[in-house]
């Protein structure tokens, strides 16, 4: 049976729950809701849950190591179950994209994200799919930590709720149809553009 590990990144304390940096946690929670499962078992230095759907075993993980050590949790789970890199999917926040946008890639650098740096270092590879979820850029003079640990503006909350849904669907699409199909469906989708969102022709950003 094919086995996939889907990790959503964030920080464990209650004070971080609705911050931009916990976007990965919230997208993973939405995925768990869609799969009618819970992610509450304490394993692999994280919160963990598993289910079988479509003839595949899916394991969901929320590292509780704090963002900068996310890789310790992800790598421990991956090694325990012998999951290859291309069956590990990571959901995380990205300041390079506006709220309402996502970008899916099958591999690549950390792009300055400390959680991704940790995962790449611990796995010894960057060849795993990821769903980068836009949380908006910081203001020019703003401290980066203050931005990612801040909460979304009221006008962005409705948009992000739709994005959490889309990110969960994108992870399932990667599993069911592959990274290329997921990129074709979701890269360029702008859920902040209108009630239904728009897909820019030929866009992969």
Buried (B, 14 or more C-beta within 10 A) or exposed (E): EEBBBBBBBBBBEEEBEBBBBBBBBBBBBBBBEBBEBBBEEEBBBBBBBBBEBEEBBBBBBBBBBBBEBBBBBBBBBBEEBEBEBBBBBBBBBBBBBBBBBBBBBBBBEBBEBBBBBBBBBBBEBBBBBBBBBBBBEBEEEEEEEEBBBBEBEEEBEBBBEBBBBBBBBBBBBBBEEBBEEBBBBBBBBBBBBEEEBBBEEEEEE
